[in-house]
Amino acid sequence: MSTEERRQRLESDLQSLNELKEASTIFDFESSGEPPDTYVLVFRGRGIRRDRTAENGVADVDEHRCELRLPHGYPDKPPTLRWNTPTYHPNVTYSGFVALRDLGLPWEKDLGLDAVCERLWDVARFAHIDLENAANFNAKNWITDECTAELPTDDRPLRDTKASAGGNVIRYQRRGEGGVKTPPVVKAAEPADPSEGVFFIGEDHGKSTRAANDGDGIVFLGDD
C-alpha cells in the first residue's frame, strides 16, 4: 500500500470512529497522529475486574480504556490492542493484550475500526466469551465455576442513540445460551430497541423490492 493510500485509509478510519461516537452514549476516543494511527478507545458501561479485597474476588468497573495502535503495515496487518484498565475476561491476558482472532474476529484489511470497537465493547460487557480460546485461565475458571453475575453485564448495544436508529442493521445473532456454565458467544452487537426504529433486510428478497412500514418504526424490505 502506498503512503497516500495509507493516509486515505487512516482518514477514513477517523471518520468512521467519529460517526460511531455520534451514534453512541457509551463510546468515546482520544487520538494521536496526523492522520491518527494511535487511539485510546473509551467505553462507559458496567464490566468486571479482579479485586482480591472484594468479598467474591471481583468488583464492578464502569469505564474501560483500550489502546489501539495501527502498525506500519496496516491495513494489511491488524491493529494491536491492549486494555489500559483492568478486565477479568477469559480472552484478555493478565497484561491486557488481546488478539482479534481470539475474539472471533479474524483480521481482514477491509474490516472497519468501528466493527473492532463493537467487538471490544462486547468483551468489556461480557457479551462475547470464547472459553476454547482462553488467554486468562483464572478468568475462565471463574466464569465456569464461580460467576453468579448476570451476563452480559450491560445490555446496551454500542450504537444506542436514536440518531443511530437508521443504521441499526442486524449483522448477526447469538448462538448458545447465556449463563455461568454456557456463557454467550456473540458474533456482533445486539440490535437496538425496535421502538427506536430497526431496519430489517431479508436474505431472500429479490432485486426489485419495496419498503413497508408497519407503523411501529420498523421497516421491512422484501417482495411481499
mmCIF file of the C-alpha atoms, coordinates in Angstrom:
data_MODEL
# 
_entry.id   MODEL 
# 
loop_
_atom_site.group_PDB 
_atom_site.id 
_atom_site.type_symbol 
_atom_site.label_atom_id 
_atom_site.label_alt_id 
_atom_site.label_comp_id 
_atom_site.label_asym_id 
_atom_site.label_entity_id 
_atom_site.label_seq_id 
_atom_site.pdbx_PDB_ins_code 
_atom_site.Cartn_x 
_atom_site.Cartn_y 
_atom_site.Cartn_z 
_atom_site.occupancy 
_atom_site.B_iso_or_equiv 
_atom_site.pdbx_formal_charge 
_atom_site.auth_seq_id 
_atom_site.auth_comp_id 
_atom_site.auth_asym_id 
_atom_site.auth_atom_id 
_atom_site.pdbx_PDB_model_num 
ATOM 1   C CA . MET A 1 1   ? 0.000   0.000   0.000  1.00 0.00 ? 1   MET A CA 1 
ATOM 2   C CA . SER A 1 2   ? 1.336   3.417   -0.955 1.00 0.00 ? 2   SER A CA 1 
ATOM 3   C CA . THR A 1 3   ? 1.789   6.264   1.509  1.00 0.00 ? 3   THR A CA 1 
ATOM 4   C CA . GLU A 1 4   ? -1.167  8.106   0.004  1.00 0.00 ? 4   GLU A CA 1 
ATOM 5   C CA . GLU A 1 5   ? -3.416  5.026   0.200  1.00 0.00 ? 5   GLU A CA 1 
ATOM 6   C CA . ARG A 1 6   ? -2.473  4.542   3.833  1.00 0.00 ? 6   ARG A CA 1 
ATOM 7   C CA . ARG A 1 7   ? -3.223  8.191   4.581  1.00 0.00 ? 7   ARG A CA 1 
ATOM 8   C CA . GLN A 1 8   ? -6.645  7.870   2.969  1.00 0.00 ? 8   GLN A CA 1 
ATOM 9   C CA . ARG A 1 9   ? -7.371  4.743   4.988  1.00 0.00 ? 9   ARG A CA 1 
ATOM 10  C CA . LEU A 1 10  ? -6.376  6.434   8.250  1.00 0.00 ? 10  LEU A CA 1 
ATOM 11  C CA . GLU A 1 11  ? -8.606  9.398   7.449  1.00 0.00 ? 11  GLU A CA 1 
ATOM 12  C CA . SER A 1 12  ? -11.479 7.030   6.667  1.00 0.00 ? 12  SER A CA 1 
ATOM 13  C CA . ASP A 1 13  ? -10.931 5.254   9.984  1.00 0.00 ? 13  ASP A CA 1 
ATOM 14  C CA . LEU A 1 14  ? -11.090 8.552   11.851 1.00 0.00 ? 14  LEU A CA 1 
ATOM 15  C CA . GLN A 1 15  ? -14.351 9.445   10.128 1.00 0.00 ? 15  GLN A CA 1 
ATOM 16  C CA . SER A 1 16  ? -15.921 6.078   10.986 1.00 0.00 ? 16  SER A CA 1 
ATOM 17  C CA . LEU A 1 17  ? -14.964 6.444   14.664 1.00 0.00 ? 17  LEU A CA 1 
ATOM 18  C CA . ASN A 1 18  ? -16.377 9.964   14.767 1.00 0.00 ? 18  ASN A CA 1 
ATOM 19  C CA . GLU A 1 19  ? -19.638 8.627   13.310 1.00 0.00 ? 19  GLU A CA 1 
ATOM 20  C CA . LEU A 1 20  ? -19.661 5.837   15.891 1.00 0.00 ? 20  LEU A CA 1 
ATOM 21  C CA . LYS A 1 21  ? -19.130 8.385   18.656 1.00 0.00 ? 21  LYS A CA 1 
ATOM 22  C CA . GLU A 1 22  ? -22.124 10.371  17.412 1.00 0.00 ? 22  GLU A CA 1 
ATOM 23  C CA . ALA A 1 23  ? -24.256 7.212   17.457 1.00 0.00 ? 23  ALA A CA 1 
ATOM 24  C CA . SER A 1 24  ? -23.311 6.187   20.994 1.00 0.00 ? 24  SER A CA 1 
ATOM 25  C CA . THR A 1 25  ? -23.656 7.402   24.568 1.00 0.00 ? 25  THR A CA 1 
ATOM 26  C CA . ILE A 1 26  ? -21.130 4.698   25.529 1.00 0.00 ? 26  ILE A CA 1 
ATOM 27  C CA . PHE A 1 27  ? -18.191 5.283   23.200 1.00 0.00 ? 27  PHE A CA 1 
ATOM 28  C CA . ASP A 1 28  ? -15.538 7.992   23.070 1.00 0.00 ? 28  ASP A CA 1 
ATOM 29  C CA . PHE A 1 29  ? -11.908 8.108   21.973 1.00 0.00 ? 29  PHE A CA 1 
ATOM 30  C CA . GLU A 1 30  ? -8.660  10.032  22.064 1.00 0.00 ? 30  GLU A CA 1 
ATOM 31  C CA . SER A 1 31  ? -6.326  10.021  19.071 1.00 0.00 ? 31  SER A CA 1 
ATOM 32  C CA . SER A 1 32  ? -2.769  10.947  18.172 1.00 0.00 ? 32  SER A CA 1 
ATOM 33  C CA . GLY A 1 33  ? -1.019  11.292  14.837 1.00 0.00 ? 33  GLY A CA 1 
ATOM 34  C CA . GLU A 1 34  ? -1.893  13.214  11.699 1.00 0.00 ? 34  GLU A CA 1 
ATOM 35  C CA . PRO A 1 35  ? -3.858  11.432  10.472 1.00 0.00 ? 35  PRO A CA 1 
ATOM 36  C CA . PRO A 1 36  ? -4.259  9.336   13.651 1.00 0.00 ? 36  PRO A CA 1 
ATOM 37  C CA . ASP A 1 37  ? -2.551  5.959   13.928 1.00 0.00 ? 37  ASP A CA 1 
ATOM 38  C CA . THR A 1 38  ? -2.991  5.542   17.692 1.00 0.00 ? 38  THR A CA 1 
ATOM 39  C CA . TYR A 1 39  ? -6.243  5.637   19.642 1.00 0.00 ? 39  TYR A CA 1 
ATOM 40  C CA . VAL A 1 40  ? -7.362  5.243   23.215 1.00 0.00 ? 40  VAL A CA 1 
ATOM 41  C CA . LEU A 1 41  ? -10.872 3.831   22.951 1.00 0.00 ? 41  LEU A CA 1 
ATOM 42  C CA . VAL A 1 42  ? -13.194 4.601   25.861 1.00 0.00 ? 42  VAL A CA 1 
ATOM 43  C CA . PHE A 1 43  ? -16.296 2.559   26.738 1.00 0.00 ? 43  PHE A CA 1 
ATOM 44  C CA . ARG A 1 44  ? -18.549 3.701   29.580 1.00 0.00 ? 44  ARG A CA 1 
ATOM 45  C CA . GLY A 1 45  ? -20.645 0.863   30.939 1.00 0.00 ? 45  GLY A CA 1 
ATOM 46  C CA . ARG A 1 46  ? -20.615 -1.879  33.543 1.00 0.00 ? 46  ARG A CA 1 
ATOM 47  C CA . GLY A 1 47  ? -17.909 -4.567  33.411 1.00 0.00 ? 47  GLY A CA 1 
ATOM 48  C CA . ILE A 1 48  ? -15.973 -6.758  35.844 1.00 0.00 ? 48  ILE A CA 1 
ATOM 49  C CA . ARG A 1 49  ? -12.431 -6.560  37.186 1.00 0.00 ? 49  ARG A CA 1 
ATOM 50  C CA . ARG A 1 50  ? -10.449 -8.748  39.557 1.00 0.00 ? 50  ARG A CA 1 
ATOM 51  C CA . ASP A 1 51  ? -10.374 -7.443  43.138 1.00 0.00 ? 51  ASP A CA 1 
ATOM 52  C CA . ARG A 1 52  ? -8.987  -9.763  45.784 1.00 0.00 ? 52  ARG A CA 1 
ATOM 53  C CA . THR A 1 53  ? -10.179 -7.416  48.540 1.00 0.00 ? 53  THR A CA 1 
ATOM 54  C CA . ALA A 1 54  ? -13.817 -7.825  47.457 1.00 0.00 ? 54  ALA A CA 1 
ATOM 55  C CA . GLU A 1 55  ? -15.970 -10.477 49.095 1.00 0.00 ? 55  GLU A CA 1 
ATOM 56  C CA . ASN A 1 56  ? -16.366 -12.536 45.922 1.00 0.00 ? 56  ASN A CA 1 
ATOM 57  C CA . GLY A 1 57  ? -12.973 -11.629 44.453 1.00 0.00 ? 57  GLY A CA 1 
ATOM 58  C CA . VAL A 1 58  ? -14.333 -9.345  41.719 1.00 0.00 ? 58  VAL A CA 1 
ATOM 59  C CA . ALA A 1 59  ? -15.686 -5.816  41.515 1.00 0.00 ? 59  ALA A CA 1 
ATOM 60  C CA . ASP A 1 60  ? -17.609 -3.682  39.056 1.00 0.00 ? 60  ASP A CA 1 
ATOM 61  C CA . VAL A 1 61  ? -15.856 -1.263  36.725 1.00 0.00 ? 61  VAL A CA 1 
ATOM 62  C CA . ASP A 1 62  ? -17.719 1.499   34.892 1.00 0.00 ? 62  ASP A CA 1 
ATOM 63  C CA . GLU A 1 63  ? -15.131 2.766   32.406 1.00 0.00 ? 63  GLU A CA 1 
ATOM 64  C CA . HIS A 1 64  ? -12.920 0.756   30.074 1.00 0.00 ? 64  HIS A CA 1 
ATOM 65  C CA . ARG A 1 65  ? -9.963  2.051   28.072 1.00 0.00 ? 65  ARG A CA 1 
ATOM 66  C CA . CYS A 1 66  ? -8.269  0.128   25.296 1.00 0.00 ? 66  CYS A CA 1 
ATOM 67  C CA . GLU A 1 67  ? -5.222  1.331   23.356 1.00 0.00 ? 67  GLU A CA 1 
ATOM 68  C CA . LEU A 1 68  ? -5.389  0.623   19.631 1.00 0.00 ? 68  LEU A CA 1 
ATOM 69  C CA . ARG A 1 69  ? -2.261  1.079   17.514 1.00 0.00 ? 69  ARG A CA 1 
ATOM 70  C CA . LEU A 1 70  ? -2.130  0.842   13.735 1.00 0.00 ? 70  LEU A CA 1 
ATOM 71  C CA . PRO A 1 71  ? 1.268   -0.605  12.744 1.00 0.00 ? 71  PRO A CA 1 
ATOM 72  C CA . HIS A 1 72  ? 3.305   0.457   9.742  1.00 0.00 ? 72  HIS A CA 1 
ATOM 73  C CA . GLY A 1 73  ? 1.937   -2.469  7.732  1.00 0.00 ? 73  GLY A CA 1 
ATOM 74  C CA . TYR A 1 74  ? -1.702  -1.556  8.455  1.00 0.00 ? 74  TYR A CA 1 
ATOM 75  C CA . PRO A 1 75  ? -4.224  -2.323  6.977  1.00 0.00 ? 75  PRO A CA 1 
ATOM 76  C CA . ASP A 1 76  ? -2.513  -5.439  5.669  1.00 0.00 ? 76  ASP A CA 1 
ATOM 77  C CA . LYS A 1 77  ? -1.522  -6.114  9.277  1.00 0.00 ? 77  LYS A CA 1 
ATOM 78  C CA . PRO A 1 78  ? -4.100  -5.949  12.089 1.00 0.00 ? 78  PRO A CA 1 
ATOM 79  C CA . PRO A 1 79  ? -4.232  -3.323  14.835 1.00 0.00 ? 79  PRO A CA 1 
ATOM 80  C CA . THR A 1 80  ? -2.535  -4.115  18.142 1.00 0.00 ? 80  THR A CA 1 
ATOM 81  C CA . LEU A 1 81  ? -4.847  -3.926  21.145 1.00 0.00 ? 81  LEU A CA 1 
ATOM 82  C CA . ARG A 1 82  ? -4.203  -3.605  24.861 1.00 0.00 ? 82  ARG A CA 1 
ATOM 83  C CA . TRP A 1 83  ? -6.642  -2.782  27.635 1.00 0.00 ? 83  TRP A CA 1 
ATOM 84  C CA . ASN A 1 84  ? -5.330  0.017   29.853 1.00 0.00 ? 84  ASN A CA 1 
ATOM 85  C CA . THR A 1 85  ? -7.958  -0.613  32.506 1.00 0.00 ? 85  THR A CA 1 
ATOM 86  C CA . PRO A 1 86  ? -8.259  -3.938  34.362 1.00 0.00 ? 86  PRO A CA 1 
ATOM 87  C CA . THR A 1 87  ? -10.685 -6.506  32.993 1.00 0.00 ? 87  THR A CA 1 
ATOM 88  C CA . TYR A 1 88  ? -11.163 -10.047 34.222 1.00 0.00 ? 88  TYR A CA 1 
ATOM 89  C CA . HIS A 1 89  ? -12.044 -11.741 30.951 1.00 0.00 ? 89  HIS A CA 1 
ATOM 90  C CA . PRO A 1 90  ? -11.009 -15.178 29.643 1.00 0.00 ? 90  PRO A CA 1 
ATOM 91  C CA . ASN A 1 91  ? -9.918  -13.743 26.287 1.00 0.00 ? 91  ASN A CA 1 
ATOM 92  C CA . VAL A 1 92  ? -7.772  -10.908 27.698 1.00 0.00 ? 92  VAL A CA 1 
ATOM 93  C CA . THR A 1 93  ? -4.292  -11.657 29.025 1.00 0.00 ? 93  THR A CA 1 
ATOM 94  C CA . TYR A 1 94  ? -3.124  -10.649 32.502 1.00 0.00 ? 94  TYR A CA 1 
ATOM 95  C CA . SER A 1 95  ? -1.251  -7.714  30.953 1.00 0.00 ? 95  SER A CA 1 
ATOM 96  C CA . GLY A 1 96  ? -4.290  -6.591  28.961 1.00 0.00 ? 96  GLY A CA 1 
ATOM 97  C CA . PHE A 1 97  ? -3.337  -7.747  25.465 1.00 0.00 ? 97  PHE A CA 1 
ATOM 98  C CA . VAL A 1 98  ? -5.983  -9.189  23.198 1.00 0.00 ? 98  VAL A CA 1 
ATOM 99  C CA . ALA A 1 99  ? -5.871  -10.532 19.630 1.00 0.00 ? 99  ALA A CA 1 
ATOM 100 C CA . LEU A 1 100 ? -8.806  -10.107 17.277 1.00 0.00 ? 100 LEU A CA 1 
ATOM 101 C CA . ARG A 1 101 ? -8.542  -13.725 16.138 1.00 0.00 ? 101 ARG A CA 1 
ATOM 102 C CA . ASP A 1 102 ? -9.149  -14.803 19.745 1.00 0.00 ? 102 ASP A CA 1 
ATOM 103 C CA . LEU A 1 103 ? -12.318 -12.721 19.736 1.00 0.00 ? 103 LEU A CA 1 
ATOM 104 C CA . GLY A 1 104 ? -13.788 -14.499 16.724 1.00 0.00 ? 104 GLY A CA 1 
ATOM 105 C CA . LEU A 1 105 ? -12.960 -11.533 14.505 1.00 0.00 ? 105 LEU A CA 1 
ATOM 106 C CA . PRO A 1 106 ? -10.090 -12.573 12.214 1.00 0.00 ? 106 PRO A CA 1 
ATOM 107 C CA . TRP A 1 107 ? -8.499  -9.546  10.622 1.00 0.00 ? 107 TRP A CA 1 
ATOM 108 C CA . GLU A 1 108 ? -9.253  -8.586  7.044  1.00 0.00 ? 108 GLU A CA 1 
ATOM 109 C CA . LYS A 1 109 ? -7.943  -5.321  5.667  1.00 0.00 ? 109 LYS A CA 1 
ATOM 110 C CA . ASP A 1 110 ? -11.439 -4.175  4.729  1.00 0.00 ? 110 ASP A CA 1 
ATOM 111 C CA . LEU A 1 111 ? -12.692 -4.599  8.298  1.00 0.00 ? 111 LEU A CA 1 
ATOM 112 C CA . GLY A 1 112 ? -13.547 -1.223  9.791  1.00 0.00 ? 112 GLY A CA 1 
ATOM 113 C CA . LEU A 1 113 ? -12.328 0.029   13.142 1.00 0.00 ? 113 LEU A CA 1 
ATOM 114 C CA . ASP A 1 114 ? -15.946 0.646   14.142 1.00 0.00 ? 114 ASP A CA 1 
ATOM 115 C CA . ALA A 1 115 ? -16.554 -3.117  13.890 1.00 0.00 ? 115 ALA A CA 1 
ATOM 116 C CA . VAL A 1 116 ? -13.466 -3.694  16.051 1.00 0.00 ? 116 VAL A CA 1 
ATOM 117 C CA . CYS A 1 117 ? -14.891 -1.289  18.629 1.00 0.00 ? 117 CYS A CA 1 
ATOM 118 C CA . GLU A 1 118 ? -18.206 -3.126  18.694 1.00 0.00 ? 118 GLU A CA 1 
ATOM 119 C CA . ARG A 1 119 ? -16.431 -6.382  19.456 1.00 0.00 ? 119 ARG A CA 1 
ATOM 120 C CA . LEU A 1 120 ? -14.298 -4.734  22.150 1.00 0.00 ? 120 LEU A CA 1 
ATOM 121 C CA . TRP A 1 121 ? -17.466 -3.407  23.790 1.00 0.00 ? 121 TRP A CA 1 
ATOM 122 C CA . ASP A 1 122 ? -18.845 -6.954  23.710 1.00 0.00 ? 122 ASP A CA 1 
ATOM 123 C CA . VAL A 1 123 ? -15.702 -8.083  25.540 1.00 0.00 ? 123 VAL A CA 1 
ATOM 124 C CA . ALA A 1 124 ? -15.927 -5.286  28.111 1.00 0.00 ? 124 ALA A CA 1 
ATOM 125 C CA . ARG A 1 125 ? -19.537 -6.194  28.955 1.00 0.00 ? 125 ARG A CA 1 
ATOM 126 C CA . PHE A 1 126 ? -19.016 -9.970  28.740 1.00 0.00 ? 126 PHE A CA 1 
ATOM 127 C CA . ALA A 1 127 ? -21.346 -10.385 25.772 1.00 0.00 ? 127 ALA A CA 1 
ATOM 128 C CA . HIS A 1 128 ? -18.565 -12.223 23.930 1.00 0.00 ? 128 HIS A CA 1 
ATOM 129 C CA . ILE A 1 129 ? -16.780 -15.065 25.722 1.00 0.00 ? 129 ILE A CA 1 
ATOM 130 C CA . ASP A 1 130 ? -14.843 -17.829 23.966 1.00 0.00 ? 130 ASP A CA 1 
ATOM 131 C CA . LEU A 1 131 ? -13.686 -20.374 26.533 1.00 0.00 ? 131 LEU A CA 1 
ATOM 132 C CA . GLU A 1 132 ? -11.991 -22.539 23.900 1.00 0.00 ? 132 GLU A CA 1 
ATOM 133 C CA . ASN A 1 133 ? -9.509  -19.743 23.133 1.00 0.00 ? 133 ASN A CA 1 
ATOM 134 C CA . ALA A 1 134 ? -8.943  -18.539 26.680 1.00 0.00 ? 134 ALA A CA 1 
ATOM 135 C CA . ALA A 1 135 ? -5.838  -16.458 27.390 1.00 0.00 ? 135 ALA A CA 1 
ATOM 136 C CA . ASN A 1 136 ? -6.593  -15.987 31.092 1.00 0.00 ? 136 ASN A CA 1 
ATOM 137 C CA . PHE A 1 137 ? -7.312  -19.359 32.699 1.00 0.00 ? 137 PHE A CA 1 
ATOM 138 C CA . ASN A 1 138 ? -8.131  -17.927 36.116 1.00 0.00 ? 138 ASN A CA 1 
ATOM 139 C CA . ALA A 1 139 ? -10.861 -15.838 34.497 1.00 0.00 ? 139 ALA A CA 1 
ATOM 140 C CA . LYS A 1 140 ? -12.030 -18.869 32.536 1.00 0.00 ? 140 LYS A CA 1 
ATOM 141 C CA . ASN A 1 141 ? -12.321 -20.941 35.721 1.00 0.00 ? 141 ASN A CA 1 
ATOM 142 C CA . TRP A 1 142 ? -14.122 -18.102 37.453 1.00 0.00 ? 142 TRP A CA 1 
ATOM 143 C CA . ILE A 1 143 ? -16.656 -17.885 34.633 1.00 0.00 ? 143 ILE A CA 1 
ATOM 144 C CA . THR A 1 144 ? -17.355 -21.617 34.584 1.00 0.00 ? 144 THR A CA 1 
ATOM 145 C CA . ASP A 1 145 ? -17.252 -22.337 38.326 1.00 0.00 ? 145 ASP A CA 1 
ATOM 146 C CA . GLU A 1 146 ? -17.890 -19.194 40.360 1.00 0.00 ? 146 GLU A CA 1 
ATOM 147 C CA . CYS A 1 147 ? -19.599 -16.478 38.343 1.00 0.00 ? 147 CYS A CA 1 
ATOM 148 C CA . THR A 1 148 ? -23.048 -15.566 39.651 1.00 0.00 ? 148 THR A CA 1 
ATOM 149 C CA . ALA A 1 149 ? -23.332 -12.296 37.733 1.00 0.00 ? 149 ALA A CA 1 
ATOM 150 C CA . GLU A 1 150 ? -25.932 -11.928 35.027 1.00 0.00 ? 150 GLU A CA 1 
ATOM 151 C CA . LEU A 1 151 ? -24.174 -11.736 31.682 1.00 0.00 ? 151 LEU A CA 1 
ATOM 152 C CA . PRO A 1 152 ? -23.800 -9.590  29.727 1.00 0.00 ? 152 PRO A CA 1 
ATOM 153 C CA . THR A 1 153 ? -23.173 -7.020  32.430 1.00 0.00 ? 153 THR A CA 1 
ATOM 154 C CA . ASP A 1 154 ? -24.555 -4.250  30.204 1.00 0.00 ? 154 ASP A CA 1 
ATOM 155 C CA . ASP A 1 155 ? -27.406 -4.878  27.752 1.00 0.00 ? 155 ASP A CA 1 
ATOM 156 C CA . ARG A 1 156 ? -26.861 -1.835  25.550 1.00 0.00 ? 156 ARG A CA 1 
ATOM 157 C CA . PRO A 1 157 ? -25.532 -2.079  22.000 1.00 0.00 ? 157 PRO A CA 1 
ATOM 158 C CA . LEU A 1 158 ? -22.679 0.287   21.229 1.00 0.00 ? 158 LEU A CA 1 
ATOM 159 C CA . ARG A 1 159 ? -24.829 2.276   18.808 1.00 0.00 ? 159 ARG A CA 1 
ATOM 160 C CA . ASP A 1 160 ? -27.526 3.160   21.320 1.00 0.00 ? 160 ASP A CA 1 
ATOM 161 C CA . THR A 1 161 ? -28.779 6.622   20.373 1.00 0.00 ? 161 THR A CA 1 
ATOM 162 C CA . LYS A 1 162 ? -31.951 7.456   18.498 1.00 0.00 ? 162 LYS A CA 1 
ATOM 163 C CA . ALA A 1 163 ? -29.782 9.144   15.889 1.00 0.00 ? 163 ALA A CA 1 
ATOM 164 C CA . SER A 1 164 ? -28.315 5.725   15.075 1.00 0.00 ? 164 SER A CA 1 
ATOM 165 C CA . ALA A 1 165 ? -31.683 4.017   14.509 1.00 0.00 ? 165 ALA A CA 1 
ATOM 166 C CA . GLY A 1 166 ? -31.465 4.290   10.732 1.00 0.00 ? 166 GLY A CA 1 
ATOM 167 C CA . GLY A 1 167 ? -28.158 2.408   10.823 1.00 0.00 ? 167 GLY A CA 1 
ATOM 168 C CA . ASN A 1 168 ? -29.252 -0.412  13.111 1.00 0.00 ? 168 ASN A CA 1 
ATOM 169 C CA . VAL A 1 169 ? -28.900 -3.223  10.598 1.00 0.00 ? 169 VAL A CA 1 
ATOM 170 C CA . ILE A 1 170 ? -28.776 -6.574  12.377 1.00 0.00 ? 170 ILE A CA 1 
ATOM 171 C CA . ARG A 1 171 ? -25.463 -8.154  11.420 1.00 0.00 ? 171 ARG A CA 1 
ATOM 172 C CA . TYR A 1 172 ? -25.644 -11.424 13.263 1.00 0.00 ? 172 TYR A CA 1 
ATOM 173 C CA . GLN A 1 173 ? -27.308 -13.196 16.103 1.00 0.00 ? 173 GLN A CA 1 
ATOM 174 C CA . ARG A 1 174 ? -26.173 -15.013 19.226 1.00 0.00 ? 174 ARG A CA 1 
ATOM 175 C CA . ARG A 1 175 ? -25.611 -18.741 19.377 1.00 0.00 ? 175 ARG A CA 1 
ATOM 176 C CA . GLY A 1 176 ? -25.708 -20.781 22.533 1.00 0.00 ? 176 GLY A CA 1 
ATOM 177 C CA . GLU A 1 177 ? -27.266 -19.928 25.862 1.00 0.00 ? 177 GLU A CA 1 
ATOM 178 C CA . GLY A 1 178 ? -26.159 -17.261 28.315 1.00 0.00 ? 178 GLY A CA 1 
ATOM 179 C CA . GLY A 1 179 ? -25.248 -18.095 31.866 1.00 0.00 ? 179 GLY A CA 1 
ATOM 180 C CA . VAL A 1 180 ? -22.414 -19.336 34.022 1.00 0.00 ? 180 VAL A CA 1 
ATOM 181 C CA . LYS A 1 181 ? -21.803 -22.759 32.545 1.00 0.00 ? 181 LYS A CA 1 
ATOM 182 C CA . THR A 1 182 ? -22.569 -21.838 28.936 1.00 0.00 ? 182 THR A CA 1 
ATOM 183 C CA . PRO A 1 183 ? -21.603 -18.164 28.544 1.00 0.00 ? 183 PRO A CA 1 
ATOM 184 C CA . PRO A 1 184 ? -22.813 -16.310 25.477 1.00 0.00 ? 184 PRO A CA 1 
ATOM 185 C CA . VAL A 1 185 ? -20.803 -16.366 22.258 1.00 0.00 ? 185 VAL A CA 1 
ATOM 186 C CA . VAL A 1 186 ? -21.666 -13.273 20.276 1.00 0.00 ? 186 VAL A CA 1 
ATOM 187 C CA . LYS A 1 187 ? -20.984 -12.611 16.636 1.00 0.00 ? 187 LYS A CA 1 
ATOM 188 C CA . ALA A 1 188 ? -21.781 -8.882  16.680 1.00 0.00 ? 188 ALA A CA 1 
ATOM 189 C CA . ALA A 1 189 ? -23.527 -6.115  18.547 1.00 0.00 ? 189 ALA A CA 1 
ATOM 190 C CA . GLU A 1 190 ? -27.120 -6.615  19.600 1.00 0.00 ? 190 GLU A CA 1 
ATOM 191 C CA . PRO A 1 191 ? -29.882 -4.778  17.680 1.00 0.00 ? 191 PRO A CA 1 
ATOM 192 C CA . ALA A 1 192 ? -31.370 -1.653  19.096 1.00 0.00 ? 192 ALA A CA 1 
ATOM 193 C CA . ASP A 1 193 ? -34.792 -1.452  20.740 1.00 0.00 ? 193 ASP A CA 1 
ATOM 194 C CA . PRO A 1 194 ? -37.388 -1.765  17.946 1.00 0.00 ? 194 PRO A CA 1 
ATOM 195 C CA . SER A 1 195 ? -39.194 1.254   19.387 1.00 0.00 ? 195 SER A CA 1 
ATOM 196 C CA . GLU A 1 196 ? -36.274 3.341   18.194 1.00 0.00 ? 196 GLU A CA 1 
ATOM 197 C CA . GLY A 1 197 ? -36.566 2.112   14.616 1.00 0.00 ? 197 GLY A CA 1 
ATOM 198 C CA . VAL A 1 198 ? -34.902 -1.024  13.309 1.00 0.00 ? 198 VAL A CA 1 
ATOM 199 C CA . PHE A 1 199 ? -34.177 -1.676  9.667  1.00 0.00 ? 199 PHE A CA 1 
ATOM 200 C CA . PHE A 1 200 ? -34.501 -5.340  8.609  1.00 0.00 ? 200 PHE A CA 1 
ATOM 201 C CA . ILE A 1 201 ? -33.233 -6.655  5.279  1.00 0.00 ? 201 ILE A CA 1 
ATOM 202 C CA . GLY A 1 202 ? -34.484 -10.095 4.269  1.00 0.00 ? 202 GLY A CA 1 
ATOM 203 C CA . GLU A 1 203 ? -31.917 -12.535 2.902  1.00 0.00 ? 203 GLU A CA 1 
ATOM 204 C CA . ASP A 1 204 ? -34.188 -13.796 0.121  1.00 0.00 ? 204 ASP A CA 1 
ATOM 205 C CA . HIS A 1 205 ? -35.665 -10.614 -1.238 1.00 0.00 ? 205 HIS A CA 1 
ATOM 206 C CA . GLY A 1 206 ? -35.346 -10.070 -4.978 1.00 0.00 ? 206 GLY A CA 1 
ATOM 207 C CA . LYS A 1 207 ? -33.583 -7.359  -6.878 1.00 0.00 ? 207 LYS A CA 1 
ATOM 208 C CA . SER A 1 208 ? -36.808 -5.411  -7.114 1.00 0.00 ? 208 SER A CA 1 
ATOM 209 C CA . THR A 1 209 ? -38.075 -4.677  -3.612 1.00 0.00 ? 209 THR A CA 1 
ATOM 210 C CA . ARG A 1 210 ? -40.462 -2.350  -1.914 1.00 0.00 ? 210 ARG A CA 1 
ATOM 211 C CA . ALA A 1 211 ? -40.427 -0.943  1.584  1.00 0.00 ? 211 ALA A CA 1 
ATOM 212 C CA . ALA A 1 212 ? -43.243 -1.419  4.045  1.00 0.00 ? 212 ALA A CA 1 
ATOM 213 C CA . ASN A 1 213 ? -43.696 0.243   7.405  1.00 0.00 ? 213 ASN A CA 1 
ATOM 214 C CA . ASP A 1 214 ? -45.873 -1.485  9.987  1.00 0.00 ? 214 ASP A CA 1 
ATOM 215 C CA . GLY A 1 215 ? -46.424 1.733   11.902 1.00 0.00 ? 215 GLY A CA 1 
ATOM 216 C CA . ASP A 1 216 ? -44.155 0.778   14.780 1.00 0.00 ? 216 ASP A CA 1 
ATOM 217 C CA . GLY A 1 217 ? -40.997 2.303   13.372 1.00 0.00 ? 217 GLY A CA 1 
ATOM 218 C CA . ILE A 1 218 ? -39.833 -0.989  11.824 1.00 0.00 ? 218 ILE A CA 1 
ATOM 219 C CA . VAL A 1 219 ? -39.131 -1.020  8.103  1.00 0.00 ? 219 VAL A CA 1 
ATOM 220 C CA . PHE A 1 220 ? -39.008 -4.257  6.085  1.00 0.00 ? 220 PHE A CA 1 
ATOM 221 C CA . LEU A 1 221 ? -37.600 -4.718  2.604  1.00 0.00 ? 221 LEU A CA 1 
ATOM 222 C CA . GLY A 1 222 ? -38.976 -7.621  0.626  1.00 0.00 ? 222 GLY A CA 1 
ATOM 223 C CA . ASP A 1 223 ? -41.147 -8.804  -2.247 1.00 0.00 ? 223 ASP A CA 1 
ATOM 224 C CA . ASP A 1 224 ? -44.329 -9.214  -0.170 1.00 0.00 ? 224 ASP A CA 1 
# 
